[in-house]
Amino acid sequence: MSPAPDISQARFRPETVHKRDVFSETVSGTLDGVEDFPVVLRKLDGVPLWAKPLAWALARREIRGLRAVQGIEGCPVLVRVDRTGLLRSWTKGTPLHLAKPTDAAWYKDAKRLLREMRRAGVTHNDIAKPQNWLMTPEGRAAVIDFQLASVHRHRGRLFRTMAREDLRHLLKQKRAYAPDLLTPSEKAMLARKALPSRIWMATGKKLYNFITRRLMNWSDGEGTEDRIERDGPALRAALLSNDRVHDVALCTFALPAKGVGLYAFVETDLPEPDLRALAPEPKPDHIQPVAALPRHPDGTPRMDALSLVATNRLDELEEMQKADPALAATLKPIVTARLNLTDRSR
């Protein structure tokens, strides 16, 4: 459903920063006077000068893709583009790795969505990631993140190959969450990876990993050293030596390119610089002061929730808070002030 004409002129009111890297910042929010139309801004005006050419090249790719799929149910609505960045609708839904659909109807609708995108000459090229597929509240399929999408003037061999790969990646999701629904022909397609895909994995994927992990600070899961066990006791003792520190909870998260970062949530009224001065070497990568830690009924910290904050997994946090309003009251300010804004492990 397209927005009303005046929406393109409405002022954006930011609410939540979802991620930040050298090429953009992703912020969700609302528009003045249009409370029922949530939006998300890919903010580009704060990008370093050296990164602007590539940042806008990726943005233009996303803009072309979004313009081409306007009117297709399950695709975001492009609201406007200006010097700040590009503003699009926020798609309500649960990411596939959380929804884990087992109903054949969702996969049928996902195929419908890919067919309509194919008719528009668009291939998504990034739906191997379950985070880019959503199940809407109505149980329909939706896709997000068109940064790598292609708009094809000609429906030649390259287009057909890329469209086939989009479908094959959908079938990989089906194999992961509803393998009993796979047909013999779908199983055969899964077994036949296209030649360009094989070449990409052997060559271009290495360059892609360098750009995304080294330059854009997207994280991977490398590094198995247990920093909590190694650095935690001394850190905890040093912080708790101050009477204004009431408790400390430690979590790990993936650092860009390699290694494991240490994230300290400190229940205190001290500011972060004072806490960092208290911390011994090696200091944690992030120290976040919080008014109150989320806790279980027995008083122990909710490490499950804090681990999601440390790893910037907002989708899971949203589901957790919906299921537990009491937890949400304590967790919301911690999520809002979180310090790790890199993308989740890819």
NORMOWO-V235387 format. One record per residue. N is the residue number from 1. SS is DSSP state (a for helix, b for strand, c for the rest). PHI is phi in whole degrees, 0 to 359 (* if undefined). PSI is psi in whole degrees, 0 to 359 (none if undefined). Layout:
# NORMOWO-V235387
n:N ss:SS phi:PHI psi:PSI
n:N ss:SS phi:PHI psi:PSI
This chain:
# NORMOWO-V235387
n:1 ss:c phi:* psi:126
n:2 ss:c phi:280 psi:150
n:3 ss:c phi:288 psi:160
n:4 ss:c phi:296 psi:154
n:5 ss:a phi:305 psi:323
n:6 ss:a phi:285 psi:349
n:7 ss:a phi:298 psi:326
n:8 ss:a phi:295 psi:344
n:9 ss:a phi:255 psi:353
n:10 ss:c phi:289 psi:148
n:11 ss:c phi:285 psi:135
n:12 ss:b phi:278 psi:132
n:13 ss:b phi:246 psi:105
n:14 ss:b phi:291 psi:147
n:15 ss:b phi:233 psi:308
n:16 ss:b phi:227 psi:127
n:17 ss:b phi:276 psi:122
n:18 ss:b phi:267 psi:318
n:19 ss:b phi:201 psi:162
n:20 ss:b phi:214 psi:132
n:21 ss:b phi:219 psi:185
n:22 ss:c phi:291 psi:343
n:23 ss:c phi:255 psi:349
n:24 ss:b phi:183 psi:169
n:25 ss:b phi:231 psi:133
n:26 ss:b phi:255 psi:120
n:27 ss:b phi:229 psi:128
n:28 ss:b phi:263 psi:159
n:29 ss:b phi:181 psi:203
n:30 ss:b phi:227 psi:172
n:31 ss:b phi:248 psi:141
n:32 ss:c phi:305 psi:127
n:33 ss:c phi:80 psi:1
n:34 ss:b phi:227 psi:66
n:35 ss:b phi:294 psi:336
n:36 ss:b phi:266 psi:15
n:37 ss:b phi:231 psi:80
n:38 ss:b phi:295 psi:147
n:39 ss:b phi:225 psi:168
n:40 ss:b phi:222 psi:136
n:41 ss:b phi:251 psi:126
n:42 ss:b phi:269 psi:102
n:43 ss:b phi:272 psi:125
n:44 ss:c phi:240 psi:354
n:45 ss:c phi:286 psi:347
n:46 ss:c phi:260 psi:8
n:47 ss:c phi:290 psi:138
n:48 ss:c phi:303 psi:150
n:49 ss:a phi:304 psi:318
n:50 ss:a phi:293 psi:336
n:51 ss:a phi:265 psi:350
n:52 ss:a phi:302 psi:316
n:53 ss:a phi:303 psi:313
n:54 ss:a phi:288 psi:324
n:55 ss:a phi:300 psi:314
n:56 ss:a phi:285 psi:334
n:57 ss:a phi:296 psi:316
n:58 ss:a phi:295 psi:320
n:59 ss:a phi:295 psi:317
n:60 ss:a phi:297 psi:325
n:61 ss:a phi:297 psi:316
n:62 ss:a phi:294 psi:319
n:63 ss:a phi:298 psi:313
n:64 ss:a phi:300 psi:316
n:65 ss:a phi:297 psi:315
n:66 ss:a phi:295 psi:320
n:67 ss:a phi:298 psi:323
n:68 ss:a phi:288 psi:335
n:69 ss:c phi:257 psi:8
n:70 ss:c phi:302 psi:135
n:71 ss:c phi:94 psi:350
n:72 ss:c phi:273 psi:121
n:73 ss:c phi:295 psi:128
n:74 ss:c phi:104 psi:357
n:75 ss:c phi:248 psi:148
n:76 ss:c phi:295 psi:155
n:77 ss:c phi:264 psi:125
n:78 ss:b phi:280 psi:118
n:79 ss:b phi:273 psi:308
n:80 ss:b phi:194 psi:164
n:81 ss:b phi:229 psi:131
n:82 ss:b phi:212 psi:193
n:83 ss:c phi:295 psi:335
n:84 ss:c phi:291 psi:322
n:85 ss:b phi:153 psi:209
n:86 ss:b phi:240 psi:136
n:87 ss:b phi:248 psi:128
n:88 ss:b phi:224 psi:168
n:89 ss:b phi:291 psi:151
n:90 ss:c phi:268 psi:123
n:91 ss:c phi:274 psi:119
n:92 ss:c phi:283 psi:130
n:93 ss:c phi:168 psi:172
n:94 ss:b phi:254 psi:127
n:95 ss:b phi:303 psi:151
n:96 ss:a phi:299 psi:325
n:97 ss:a phi:291 psi:346
n:98 ss:a phi:259 psi:320
n:99 ss:a phi:291 psi:321
n:100 ss:c phi:44 psi:61
n:101 ss:c phi:296 psi:136
n:102 ss:c phi:242 psi:2
n:103 ss:c phi:271 psi:130
n:104 ss:a phi:299 psi:334
n:105 ss:a phi:297 psi:323
n:106 ss:a phi:295 psi:316
n:107 ss:a phi:291 psi:327
n:108 ss:a phi:296 psi:318
n:109 ss:a phi:291 psi:325
n:110 ss:a phi:296 psi:321
n:111 ss:a phi:295 psi:321
n:112 ss:a phi:302 psi:317
n:113 ss:a phi:298 psi:316
n:114 ss:a phi:295 psi:323
n:115 ss:a phi:298 psi:316
n:116 ss:a phi:292 psi:324
n:117 ss:a phi:295 psi:320
n:118 ss:a phi:296 psi:320
n:119 ss:a phi:297 psi:331
n:120 ss:c phi:276 psi:0
n:121 ss:c phi:78 psi:24
n:122 ss:b phi:245 psi:133
n:123 ss:b phi:243 psi:139
n:124 ss:c phi:281 psi:315
n:125 ss:c phi:72 psi:5
n:126 ss:c phi:215 psi:32
n:127 ss:c phi:257 psi:18
n:128 ss:c phi:290 psi:338
n:129 ss:c phi:277 psi:122
n:130 ss:a phi:297 psi:338
n:131 ss:a phi:295 psi:338
n:132 ss:a phi:271 psi:357
n:133 ss:b phi:254 psi:140
n:134 ss:b phi:233 psi:152
n:135 ss:b phi:253 psi:118
n:136 ss:c phi:287 psi:166
n:137 ss:c phi:303 psi:335
n:138 ss:c phi:273 psi:1
n:139 ss:c phi:84 psi:12
n:140 ss:c phi:270 psi:167
n:141 ss:b phi:267 psi:145
n:142 ss:b phi:214 psi:154
n:143 ss:b phi:233 psi:150
n:144 ss:c phi:225 psi:175
n:145 ss:c phi:64 psi:83
n:146 ss:c phi:261 psi:22
n:147 ss:c phi:299 psi:330
n:148 ss:c phi:254 psi:9
n:149 ss:c phi:292 psi:153
n:150 ss:b phi:239 psi:138
n:151 ss:b phi:250 psi:122
n:152 ss:c phi:252 psi:123
n:153 ss:c phi:288 psi:322
n:154 ss:c phi:249 psi:139
n:155 ss:c phi:264 psi:54
n:156 ss:c phi:274 psi:200
n:157 ss:a phi:297 psi:319
n:158 ss:a phi:299 psi:314
n:159 ss:a phi:300 psi:315
n:160 ss:a phi:296 psi:322
n:161 ss:a phi:294 psi:316
n:162 ss:a phi:291 psi:323
n:163 ss:a phi:294 psi:322
n:164 ss:a phi:296 psi:321
n:165 ss:a phi:294 psi:323
n:166 ss:a phi:302 psi:314
n:167 ss:a phi:295 psi:319
n:168 ss:a phi:297 psi:322
n:169 ss:a phi:292 psi:327
n:170 ss:a phi:297 psi:318
n:171 ss:a phi:294 psi:331
n:172 ss:a phi:295 psi:323
n:173 ss:a phi:294 psi:320
n:174 ss:a phi:297 psi:320
n:175 ss:a phi:295 psi:326
n:176 ss:a phi:286 psi:322
n:177 ss:a phi:247 psi:340
n:178 ss:c phi:212 psi:60
n:179 ss:a phi:299 psi:333
n:180 ss:a phi:291 psi:345
n:181 ss:a phi:271 psi:351
n:182 ss:c phi:293 psi:134
n:183 ss:c phi:272 psi:165
n:184 ss:a phi:303 psi:320
n:185 ss:a phi:292 psi:325
n:186 ss:a phi:291 psi:321
n:187 ss:a phi:298 psi:321
n:188 ss:a phi:294 psi:320
n:189 ss:a phi:296 psi:320
n:190 ss:a phi:298 psi:329
n:191 ss:a phi:280 psi:348
n:192 ss:c phi:245 psi:91
n:193 ss:c phi:283 psi:135
n:194 ss:c phi:296 psi:151
n:195 ss:a phi:302 psi:314
n:196 ss:a phi:302 psi:325
n:197 ss:a phi:293 psi:320
n:198 ss:a phi:294 psi:321
n:199 ss:a phi:294 psi:318
n:200 ss:a phi:301 psi:315
n:201 ss:a phi:297 psi:328
n:202 ss:a phi:275 psi:339
n:203 ss:c phi:232 psi:285
n:204 ss:a phi:298 psi:332
n:205 ss:a phi:298 psi:329
n:206 ss:a phi:293 psi:318
n:207 ss:a phi:294 psi:318
n:208 ss:a phi:301 psi:316
n:209 ss:a phi:296 psi:322
n:210 ss:a phi:296 psi:315
n:211 ss:a phi:293 psi:313
n:212 ss:a phi:287 psi:321
n:213 ss:a phi:273 psi:320
n:214 ss:a phi:276 psi:313
n:215 ss:a phi:273 psi:317
n:216 ss:c phi:269 psi:356
n:217 ss:c phi:65 psi:24
n:218 ss:c phi:289 psi:146
n:219 ss:b phi:259 psi:153
n:220 ss:c phi:239 psi:184
n:221 ss:c phi:255 psi:19
n:222 ss:c phi:288 psi:156
n:223 ss:c phi:97 psi:117
n:224 ss:c phi:242 psi:5
n:225 ss:c phi:295 psi:134
n:226 ss:c phi:274 psi:94
n:227 ss:a phi:288 psi:333
n:228 ss:a phi:295 psi:318
n:229 ss:a phi:290 psi:323
n:230 ss:a phi:281 psi:310
n:231 ss:a phi:258 psi:345
n:232 ss:a phi:298 psi:311
n:233 ss:a phi:303 psi:313
n:234 ss:a phi:293 psi:321
n:235 ss:a phi:295 psi:313
n:236 ss:a phi:299 psi:316
n:237 ss:a phi:297 psi:318
n:238 ss:a phi:294 psi:318
n:239 ss:a phi:290 psi:318
n:240 ss:a phi:286 psi:351
n:241 ss:c phi:291 psi:342
n:242 ss:c phi:271 psi:130
n:243 ss:c phi:297 psi:340
n:244 ss:c phi:271 psi:359
n:245 ss:b phi:260 psi:121
n:246 ss:b phi:261 psi:330
n:247 ss:b phi:196 psi:159
n:248 ss:b phi:223 psi:132
n:249 ss:b phi:236 psi:130
n:250 ss:b phi:246 psi:135
n:251 ss:b phi:226 psi:160
n:252 ss:b phi:248 psi:161
n:253 ss:b phi:207 psi:159
n:254 ss:b phi:286 psi:130
n:255 ss:c phi:275 psi:155
n:256 ss:b phi:304 psi:135
n:257 ss:c phi:75 psi:310
n:258 ss:c phi:193 psi:163
n:259 ss:c phi:89 psi:175
n:260 ss:b phi:237 psi:130
n:261 ss:b phi:266 psi:157
n:262 ss:b phi:247 psi:128
n:263 ss:b phi:240 psi:122
n:264 ss:b phi:251 psi:121
n:265 ss:b phi:262 psi:121
n:266 ss:b phi:240 psi:120
n:267 ss:b phi:279 psi:106
n:268 ss:b phi:191 psi:168
n:269 ss:c phi:253 psi:7
n:270 ss:c phi:284 psi:147
n:271 ss:c phi:284 psi:163
n:272 ss:a phi:301 psi:317
n:273 ss:a phi:301 psi:322
n:274 ss:a phi:294 psi:321
n:275 ss:a phi:294 psi:319
n:276 ss:a phi:294 psi:325
n:277 ss:a phi:293 psi:329
n:278 ss:a phi:287 psi:329
n:279 ss:c phi:290 psi:136
n:280 ss:c phi:281 psi:169
n:281 ss:c phi:279 psi:145
n:282 ss:c phi:286 psi:135
n:283 ss:c phi:285 psi:152
n:284 ss:c phi:295 psi:155
n:285 ss:c phi:290 psi:325
n:286 ss:b phi:224 psi:136
n:287 ss:b phi:235 psi:115
n:288 ss:b phi:246 psi:113
n:289 ss:b phi:287 psi:138
n:290 ss:b phi:228 psi:147
n:291 ss:c phi:292 psi:322
n:292 ss:c phi:206 psi:136
n:293 ss:c phi:280 psi:144
n:294 ss:c phi:293 psi:140
n:295 ss:b phi:225 psi:153
n:296 ss:c phi:286 psi:166
n:297 ss:c phi:305 psi:331
n:298 ss:c phi:277 psi:1
n:299 ss:c phi:96 psi:351
n:300 ss:c phi:282 psi:147
n:301 ss:b phi:299 psi:146
n:302 ss:c phi:280 psi:85
n:303 ss:a phi:292 psi:334
n:304 ss:a phi:297 psi:316
n:305 ss:a phi:288 psi:317
n:306 ss:a phi:294 psi:326
n:307 ss:a phi:295 psi:323
n:308 ss:a phi:293 psi:323
n:309 ss:a phi:295 psi:314
n:310 ss:a phi:299 psi:326
n:311 ss:c phi:264 psi:6
n:312 ss:c phi:60 psi:43
n:313 ss:c phi:259 psi:78
n:314 ss:a phi:292 psi:330
n:315 ss:a phi:298 psi:311
n:316 ss:a phi:295 psi:323
n:317 ss:a phi:297 psi:320
n:318 ss:a phi:297 psi:316
n:319 ss:a phi:296 psi:320
n:320 ss:a phi:296 psi:319
n:321 ss:a phi:288 psi:327
n:322 ss:a phi:297 psi:322
n:323 ss:a phi:281 psi:344
n:324 ss:c phi:217 psi:86
n:325 ss:a phi:301 psi:326
n:326 ss:a phi:296 psi:320
n:327 ss:a phi:295 psi:320
n:328 ss:a phi:301 psi:323
n:329 ss:a phi:299 psi:320
n:330 ss:a phi:279 psi:325
n:331 ss:a phi:281 psi:328
n:332 ss:a phi:305 psi:310
n:333 ss:a phi:295 psi:332
n:334 ss:a phi:289 psi:317
n:335 ss:a phi:296 psi:316
n:336 ss:a phi:299 psi:323
n:337 ss:c phi:263 psi:11
n:338 ss:c phi:302 psi:155
n:339 ss:c phi:253 psi:341
n:340 ss:c phi:264 psi:110
n:341 ss:c phi:245 psi:16
n:342 ss:c phi:284 psi:161
n:343 ss:c phi:293 psi:156
n:344 ss:c phi:295 psi:168
n:345 ss:c phi:305 psi:133
n:346 ss:c phi:245 psi:none
